[in-house]
């Protein structure tokens, strides 16, 4: 074997990944049965997001939010305006399909098409969306599109102390990969970061479980689930 061939062989770390990198997902939105996903526009979504995220007086949702704690509507709107139009993070509004009002936000971020990986982050679901089927559908739409585009890995990262975010990741089928200790400094405080990921080889199982749970037949007349979401192979999946 020639020296050049030896060098190339030595640098290969795994299976061949064929084809061009996926497209950047910015600008992509979706329509589901319960929610729509739209690129964030403060003029269009801001007022409803203030009502959903700041109007109920619940500031505990910002405790672990890396972007900050929004004490009032003005600061929340300032953050939305700063985020709007970004490519990475790429912010999205989650809109109630029934009344057209934005109920929450999330972002595609840490987008690396060359390595076919992306992160879902800055998730804030407010009144009328948090802990509903619409919240699950929103994440199903965004994550599914990323895999359809050709991404191989979707990450979920959060403060290791953020129990609710960790439960959400596990419920959605993300696999826990460990804690990066002393990983970041957020608002002057040290943060250990819990890492989770979904990969393309696992996605079909996760997608099937989500779709079965989201089926209208899984909910009674009051909107209560008949069977909780449980993804096969996910430790400690919760409803």
Secondary structure, DSSP 8 states (H G I E B T S, - for coil): --HHHHHHHHH--SS---S------TT--EE-SSEEEEE--HHHHHHHHHHHHTTT---GGGTT-TT----SHHHHHHHHHHHTT-SSSEEEEEEETTT--EEEEEEEEEEEGGGTEEEEEEEEE-TTTTTSHHHHHHHHHHHHHHHHHT--EEEEEEETT-HHHHHHHHHTT-EEEEEEEEEEEETTEEEEEEEEEEEHHHHHHHHHHHHHHHSGGGB-TTS-BSS----TT-TT---
